[in-house]
Amino acid sequence: MSTAFLTSEIPNPTDPMLPHLATIQDVKPTAAGVSTFSLVFANPEERANHCFQAGQFNMLYLPGAGEVAISLSSDPAQPEVMDHTIRDAGSVTRAIGRLKVGDVIGVRGPYGSAWPLNKTLGSNLVIVAGGIGLAPLRPVILSILRQRSAYGQVVLLYGARTPADLLYTDEFDKWRQGGIDVQVTVDLGDKSWRGLVGVVPQLFYRIRIDHKKTAVMTCGPEIMMRFVIYEALARRIPKERIFISMERNMKCAVGFCGHCQFGPTFICKQGPVLNFAAIEPFFGKEDF
Ligand SMILES: Cc1cc2nc3c(=O)[nH]c(=O)nc-3n(C[C@H](O)[C@H](O)[C@H](O)COP(=O)(O)OP(=O)(O)OC[C@H]3O[C@@H](n4cnc5c(N)ncnc54)[C@H](O)[C@@H]3O)c2cc1C
């Protein structure tokens, strides 16, 4: 056996495809079929050097099950603990859903683009989320709460299919007390629901918008985002100030495999957060 062959078999710690071990520090049931996993890198040096931005995602790897893209849902100002809010969607997410505190998982990342929190300093913000789409926007909300006076009016328009599908409901009061106008709706109420019933884009009718000073950040099902964009444009918010987070089936997350191609962009590299003005020709087209 040649030495060259042996050398090539030694894992390179800077290899972008190499997962790094992280321990599950906490598991919190967050909504029906959704839990939030708080992870910390096992290696103290990795833990200390780690940082991420609001909107980025990690690839979570479970040996024998596979690897999935999951957004970071915690505060970027506390990067040593990485929250991931995960919905049981299929084989890998279900296998991760069975893990317990103290179990170990592989993490690659953080990857992708971030919400434009710096570019929108001083603006009014309309944050619009549907279902699990609130997960990548929670770091935005937590960042704003830390420097609330740096932004104008901040509104969260959030909806889910049923009350049981709403994420982070135990945090809404704190977000309201911190100066964020939280408006919530569900498609279908239950006996205990006293809130609004209707789809998320309808919440636009409940707010006043100064189109010259407002930016929109949205994440959720594509059909929801299409109507959110329609409502934002109807209120004369410029395309350049509408930002959306796109999801596509993802494999490598580093621009090699092409699974997440969307028009001329790779969601893993140029996205997931994209400016609507840049992707308008492809958005909502079936083949993209
Ligand atoms: C950038 C990014 C961030 C994400 N963030 C989160 C998150 O914070 N929380 C979370 O729960 N999920 C998130 N997802 C979706 C998550 O990656 C998928 O649910 C997961 O890959 C499903 O894998 P699985 O093996 O469990 O199910 P599979 O059996 O692979 O899939 C189950 C079903 O979900 C569909 N599906 C798989 N991936 C996607 C996708 N990306 N978009 C739409 N449908 C898909 C499949 O076509 C299939 O119908 C994110 C995806 C991307 C690309």
The ligand as an ORCA input file, in Angstrom:
! r2SCAN-3c Opt
* xyz 0 1
  C     -31.584     26.204      3.823
  C     -32.595     25.271      4.460
  C     -32.979     25.481      5.764
  C     -33.903     24.626      6.382
  N     -34.265     24.858      7.671
  C     -35.111     24.010      8.287
  C     -35.450     24.203      9.666
  O     -35.003     25.151     10.324
  N     -36.282     23.308     10.239
  C     -36.820     22.245      9.539
  O     -37.577     21.462     10.121
  N     -36.530     22.059      8.225
  C     -35.679     22.903      7.597
  N     -35.367     22.685      6.278
  C     -36.009     21.563      5.564
  C     -35.291     20.270      5.887
  O     -33.984     20.299      5.329
  C     -36.080     19.094      5.298
  O     -37.315     18.983      5.970
  C     -35.313     17.822      5.472
  O     -34.212     17.798      4.590
  C     -36.183     16.616      5.187
  O     -35.340     15.465      5.251
  P     -35.900     14.057      5.718
  O     -34.908     13.012      5.350
  O     -36.342     14.093      7.136
  O     -37.190     13.887      4.851
  P     -37.282     13.435      3.329
  O     -37.852     12.070      3.322
  O     -36.030     13.716      2.583
  O     -38.354     14.495      2.846
  C     -39.680     14.527      3.381
  C     -40.500     15.407      2.469
  O     -40.010     16.762      2.557
  C     -39.623     17.217      1.251
  N     -38.426     18.063      1.425
  C     -37.183     17.686      1.739
  N     -36.358     18.739      1.819
  C     -37.123     19.824      1.539
  C     -36.891     21.196      1.435
  N     -35.684     21.727      1.618
  N     -37.926     21.997      1.112
  C     -39.140     21.508      0.901
  N     -39.454     20.208      0.988
  C     -38.445     19.378      1.289
  C     -39.335     15.968      0.451
  O     -39.493     16.208     -0.936
  C     -40.387     15.013      0.997
  O     -41.645     15.235      0.411
  C     -34.454     23.533      5.645
  C     -34.053     23.323      4.319
  C     -33.150     24.183      3.731
  C     -32.729     23.955      2.312
*
